């Protein structure tokens, strides 16, 4: 019987995710999870990332005025999110005032 060596989970997880076809989904979830850190605490209080869907990040905004304001800086936010999650193909952010879409 062969002896098995132990490996750290962080060292093998990327290969396991890739082999199971989950690496892409994991990366897409990271965009949602990293939203608050990328945009900062003030904006994160007013706008919450809900989900990623086919290149689009859906973000719930608590007020219509903030939705309009965020449209002006959408390109900057996309650049920052792409830098934070380089393996995800983010093309746009859709701001919504409804959480249950």
C-alpha positions as CSV (number, residue, x, y, z in Angstrom):
1,X,0.0,0.0,0.0
2,X,1.4,3.4,-1.0
3,X,1.7,6.2,1.5
4,X,-0.2,9.3,0.8
5,X,1.2,12.7,1.4
6,X,-1.0,15.6,2.7
7,X,-1.5,18.8,0.9
8,X,-3.0,22.1,2.0
9,X,-6.5,22.6,0.8
10,X,-5.6,26.0,-0.7
11,X,-3.0,24.3,-2.9
12,X,-5.4,21.7,-4.3
13,X,-8.7,23.6,-4.4
14,X,-8.1,25.4,-7.7
15,X,-7.4,22.1,-9.5
16,X,-10.4,20.4,-7.9
17,X,-12.7,23.3,-8.9
18,X,-11.3,23.2,-12.4
19,X,-11.8,19.5,-12.7
20,X,-15.4,19.7,-11.5
21,X,-16.1,22.6,-13.9
22,X,-16.8,24.9,-10.9
23,X,-13.9,27.3,-11.3
24,X,-15.9,29.7,-13.5
25,X,-18.9,29.8,-11.1
26,X,-16.5,30.3,-8.2
27,X,-14.9,33.3,-10.0
28,X,-18.3,34.7,-10.8
29,X,-19.4,34.5,-7.1
30,X,-16.2,36.3,-6.2
31,X,-17.4,39.4,-8.1
32,X,-20.5,39.5,-5.9
33,X,-18.6,38.8,-2.7
34,X,-15.9,41.5,-3.5
35,X,-18.3,44.2,-4.4
36,X,-18.3,45.9,-1.0
37,X,-14.5,45.8,-0.7
38,X,-14.1,47.3,-4.2
39,X,-16.7,50.1,-3.9
40,X,-16.0,51.0,-0.2
41,X,-18.2,51.1,2.8
42,X,-20.2,54.2,2.0
43,X,-21.3,53.0,-1.4
44,X,-21.8,49.4,-0.2
45,X,-24.4,50.7,2.3
46,X,-26.5,52.0,-0.5
47,X,-25.8,49.5,-3.2
48,X,-25.6,45.7,-2.8
49,X,-24.5,43.2,-5.4
50,X,-27.1,40.5,-5.8
51,X,-25.8,38.2,-8.5
52,X,-23.6,37.8,-11.6
53,X,-25.3,36.6,-14.8
54,X,-23.7,36.2,-18.2
55,X,-21.3,39.2,-18.0
56,X,-23.6,41.4,-16.0
57,X,-23.4,42.2,-12.3
58,X,-26.9,42.9,-10.9
59,X,-26.7,45.5,-8.0
60,X,-29.7,46.6,-5.8
61,X,-29.6,50.3,-5.1
62,X,-31.7,51.7,-2.2
63,X,-32.8,54.9,-4.0
64,X,-33.3,56.0,-7.6
65,X,-31.0,59.0,-7.2
66,X,-28.1,56.6,-6.3
67,X,-28.9,54.5,-9.3
68,X,-28.5,57.5,-11.6
69,X,-25.3,58.5,-9.8
70,X,-23.8,55.0,-10.2
71,X,-24.6,55.0,-13.9
72,X,-22.1,57.8,-14.2
73,X,-19.3,55.8,-12.6
74,X,-20.2,52.4,-14.0
75,X,-17.1,52.2,-16.2
76,X,-14.8,53.0,-13.3
77,X,-16.5,50.4,-11.2
78,X,-16.2,47.7,-13.9
79,X,-12.5,48.5,-14.2
80,X,-12.0,48.1,-10.4
81,X,-14.0,44.9,-10.3
82,X,-12.1,43.4,-13.3
83,X,-8.8,44.2,-11.5
84,X,-10.1,42.4,-8.3
85,X,-11.5,39.5,-10.3
86,X,-9.4,39.1,-13.5
87,X,-10.8,35.7,-14.4
88,X,-14.4,37.0,-14.7
89,X,-15.7,38.5,-17.9
90,X,-17.6,41.4,-16.5
91,X,-19.1,43.7,-19.2
92,X,-21.7,45.7,-17.4
93,X,-23.5,46.5,-14.2
94,X,-27.2,46.6,-14.0
95,X,-28.6,48.8,-11.2
96,X,-32.0,48.0,-10.0
97,X,-34.2,49.3,-7.2
98,X,-36.0,46.0,-6.9
99,X,-34.3,43.1,-5.0
100,X,-36.5,40.3,-6.2
101,X,-35.6,40.1,-9.8
